[in-house]
Amino acid sequence: MQHTENTFTGHDGLELYYQSWRPDTEPQAALIIVHGLGEHSGRYMNLVNPLVPQGYAVYAFDNRGHGRSPGKQGYVDSFDEYRQDVAVFQKLVIEQEGERPLFIMGHSLGGLITLYAVLHDSSGYTGTIISAPALDTGGISAVLMAASKILSKIKPDLSVATGLDATGISRDPDVVVAYQNDPLVHGVGTPRLAVETPNAMAWCEENAGNLQIPILMIHGTDDRLTSPASSRAFFDKLTASDKTYIAYDGGYHESLNDIHHQQVAADIQNWLDTHL
């Protein structure tokens, strides 16, 4: 396995950190991973380690304001910034991997970013994998949402603790401790992101019928950080002829870091193999 670290220029000139893992032989396909809110690209080794020896080149970058990438933590002026960064990164991967099949996977907020991206433009992608996507506001009160809308106009980049319950990411206590002690993880959001994210959710719901590429959606049934019911409802709206949904019984938010991660990685590889 060949691991490289580098930066690329985001849509507005911001230098964003990325890393890649390539097999020692010529890859048969490439996969882009888009991580979730507060985390970073280095937390997907339970997929990288089994996939790369099977001939997959894996690329992942730290979203602006995350991990090793610069920018205000938990802030974007517009959700389109995420989508545009993904589009730039896709071009970079295509330049490096040529005409090999290219897949994109997103987890949690990254799942929403990925859906937002491929529903706008799926050209260049062979298929997409969506893990535990953020597709509803998680019961945020009307009062809090109203406050976010006001603050988004007067102090859009105000740092606010997300209050994420780390025990909900995995049933493996070691994973929870590692997450809590990871210096590249943060628990920060902003009023602008709190407004832009539901807008992106609504847009994806309205445009679910636009998906033109194969999709695999996965979600743990006991996820309390994003809604399995919302994932399933969104999946049912998709009109794509090639769509697969896998529910992991008892699984928490991060399927790839939960106690059943080996099965999850095998399922993902099997789906990828059948779509080459």
C-alpha positions in Angstrom: 0.0 0.0 0.0 1.3 3.5 -0.9 0.1 6.3 1.4 0.5 9.9 0.3 -0.4 13.2 1.9 -0.8 16.5 0.0 -3.0 19.5 -0.4 -5.2 20.7 -3.2 -6.7 24.1 -3.9 -10.4 24.3 -3.0 -12.9 26.1 -5.1 -12.1 29.5 -3.6 -8.3 29.1 -3.3 -8.2 27.6 0.2 -5.5 24.9 0.4 -7.2 21.7 1.7 -5.5 18.6 3.1 -6.0 15.2 1.4 -4.5 11.8 1.5 -4.6 8.7 -0.7 -3.9 5.0 -0.4 -3.0 3.1 -3.5 -2.3 -0.6 -4.0 1.2 -1.6 -5.1 -0.3 -2.9 -8.4 -2.4 -0.8 -10.8 -5.8 -0.1 -9.3 -8.9 -1.4 -10.8 -11.0 1.6 -9.5 -10.9 4.6 -7.2 -13.1 5.7 -4.3 -13.5 9.2 -2.8 -14.5 9.4 0.8 -16.3 12.5 2.3 -16.2 12.5 6.1 -18.8 13.9 8.6 -19.1 16.9 10.8 -16.3 17.4 13.3 -14.2 14.5 12.1 -11.6 14.0 9.4 -10.3 11.8 6.6 -8.1 9.6 8.7 -11.0 7.8 10.5 -11.8 5.4 7.6 -9.0 2.9 7.9 -11.5 0.0 8.5 -12.5 0.5 4.9 -9.1 1.6 3.5 -7.2 -1.4 4.8 -9.4 -4.2 3.3 -10.1 -2.3 0.0 -6.7 -1.2 -1.1 -5.2 -4.7 -1.3 -8.2 -5.7 -3.5 -7.2 -3.1 -6.1 -9.0 0.0 -5.0 -7.3 3.4 -4.8 -8.9 5.4 -1.9 -8.8 9.2 -1.7 -10.1 11.4 1.1 -9.8 15.0 2.1 -10.5 17.1 5.2 -13.4 19.4 4.6 -12.7 23.1 5.2 -12.6 23.8 8.9 -11.9 20.2 9.7 -8.9 18.1 10.5 -5.8 19.4 8.9 -7.6 21.7 6.5 -7.8 25.5 7.3 -11.0 27.4 7.8 -13.3 28.3 10.6 -14.4 25.2 12.4 -18.0 24.1 11.5 -18.5 27.0 9.2 -19.3 27.5 5.5 -20.8 30.6 4.0 -23.0 28.4 1.8 -23.5 24.6 1.6 -22.4 24.9 -2.1 -18.9 25.4 -0.8 -18.8 21.8 0.3 -20.2 20.7 -3.1 -17.7 22.8 -5.1 -14.8 21.4 -3.0 -15.9 17.9 -3.8 -16.1 18.8 -7.6 -12.5 20.1 -7.5 -11.3 17.0 -5.7 -13.1 14.8 -8.2 -11.1 16.4 -11.0 -7.9 15.9 -9.1 -8.6 12.2 -8.6 -9.6 11.7 -12.3 -6.3 13.4 -13.3 -4.4 10.9 -11.2 -6.5 7.8 -11.9 -7.5 8.4 -15.5 -10.6 6.6 -16.8 -10.8 4.0 -14.0 -14.3 3.6 -12.5 -14.7 6.2 -9.8 -17.0 5.9 -6.8 -17.8 8.4 -4.1 -18.8 7.6 -0.5 -20.1 10.0 2.2 -20.8 9.5 5.9 -23.2 11.5 8.1 -22.9 15.2 7.1 -20.5 13.8 4.4 -23.4 11.7 3.2 -25.5 14.8 2.8 -22.7 16.6 1.0 -22.3 13.6 -1.3 -26.0 13.4 -2.1 -26.0 17.1 -2.7 -23.1 16.8 -5.0 -24.3 13.8 -7.1 -27.9 15.1 -7.3 -26.4 18.3 -8.8 -24.0 16.5 -11.2 -23.1 12.8 -11.1 -21.0 12.9 -14.3 -17.7 11.1 -13.9 -19.0 8.8 -11.1 -19.8 5.1 -11.5 -21.8 4.9 -8.3 -22.2 6.3 -4.8 -22.3 4.9 -1.3 -24.1 6.8 1.5 -23.6 6.0 5.1 -25.9 7.2 7.9 -26.7 10.5 6.1 -27.8 13.6 7.8 -31.3 13.9 6.3 -33.3 15.5 9.1 -32.7 18.1 11.8 -32.8 15.5 14.6 -35.6 17.2 16.5 -34.1 20.6 16.8 -36.7 22.8 18.4 -38.4 25.6 16.4 -37.1 28.1 18.9 -33.5 27.0 18.4 -33.9 27.0 14.6 -35.4 30.5 14.7 -32.4 31.7 16.8 -30.0 30.1 14.3 -31.7 32.0 11.4 -31.3 35.3 13.2 -27.7 34.6 14.2 -26.9 33.5 10.7 -27.6 37.0 9.6 -25.8 38.9 12.4 -23.1 36.5 13.5 -23.0 33.6 11.1 -19.6 32.3 12.2 -20.3 32.2 16.0 -18.8 29.0 17.4 -21.4 26.8 19.1 -20.8 23.4 20.6 -22.7 20.7 18.7 -23.3 18.7 21.8 -22.7 15.4 19.9 -23.0 12.4 22.2 -19.8 10.5 21.3 -21.1 7.3 22.9 -23.5 7.1 20.0 -20.9 6.6 17.3 -20.0 3.0 18.1 -20.8 0.1 20.4 -17.0 -0.4 20.7 -15.9 1.7 23.8 -12.3 1.9 22.5 -13.6 3.7 19.4 -15.5 6.2 21.5 -12.4 6.9 23.6 -10.2 7.3 20.5 -12.7 9.7 19.1 -12.9 11.7 22.3 -9.1 11.9 22.5 -8.5 12.6 18.8 -6.9 16.1 18.5 -8.2 16.4 14.9 -11.8 15.9 16.0 -13.9 19.0 17.0 -17.4 19.5 18.3 -18.1 22.9 16.8 -20.9 24.2 14.6 -22.1 27.7 13.6 -25.4 29.4 13.0 -24.8 29.6 9.3 -24.2 25.9 9.0 -27.3 25.2 11.2 -29.3 27.1 8.5 -27.5 25.9 5.4 -27.7 22.2 6.4 -31.5 21.9 6.6 -31.7 23.8 3.3 -29.5 21.2 1.7 -31.6 18.4 3.2 -34.7 19.9 1.8 -33.1 20.4 -1.6 -32.0 16.7 -1.7 -35.5 15.6 -0.7 -37.0 17.6 -3.5 -34.5 16.3 -6.1 -34.2 12.7 -5.1 -35.6 11.7 -8.5 -32.5 13.2 -10.2 -30.1 10.5 -9.2 -28.8 8.8 -12.3 -26.1 6.4 -10.9 -26.2 3.3 -8.8 -26.4 3.9 -5.0 -25.8 1.9 -1.9 -27.2 3.3 1.4 -26.2 1.8 4.7 -27.4 2.7 8.3 -27.3 1.1 11.7 -30.8 0.6 13.1 -29.9 2.0 16.5 -28.2 5.1 15.3 -29.3 8.0 17.5 -27.2 10.7 15.8 -28.8 10.6 12.4 -32.2 9.0 11.6 -32.4 5.5 10.0 -36.1 6.2 9.3 -35.2 9.3 7.3 -32.5 7.4 5.4 -35.0 4.7 4.5 -37.7 7.3 3.5 -35.2 9.1 1.3 -34.1 5.8 -0.3 -37.7 4.9 -1.1 -38.1 8.2 -3.0 -35.1 7.4 -5.3 -36.2 6.5 -8.8 -32.8 5.1 -9.8 -33.1 1.6 -11.2 -30.0 0.3 -9.3 -30.4 1.0 -5.6 -29.5 -1.1 -2.5 -30.2 -0.4 1.1 -28.5 -2.3 4.0 -29.7 -1.9 7.6 -27.4 -3.2 10.2 -29.4 -4.5 13.1 -28.4 -2.8 16.4 -25.7 -0.7 14.7 -24.8 2.7 15.9 -23.8 5.8 13.8 -20.5 4.8 12.4 -21.0 1.4 10.8 -17.4 1.3 9.7 -16.2 1.8 13.2 -18.8 -0.3 15.0 -18.3 -3.9 16.2 -19.6 -5.2 12.8 -17.2 -3.2 10.7 -15.7 -6.2 9.0 -19.1 -7.2 7.6 -19.8 -3.6 6.5 -16.4 -3.4 4.7 -17.2 -6.7 3.0 -20.6 -5.5 1.9 -19.2 -2.3 0.5 -16.5 -4.2 -1.4 -19.0 -6.7 -2.8 -21.2 -3.8 -4.0 -18.2 -2.1 -5.6 -17.0 -5.3 -7.2 -20.4 -5.8 -8.9 -20.4 -2.3 -10.3 -17.0 -2.2 -11.9 
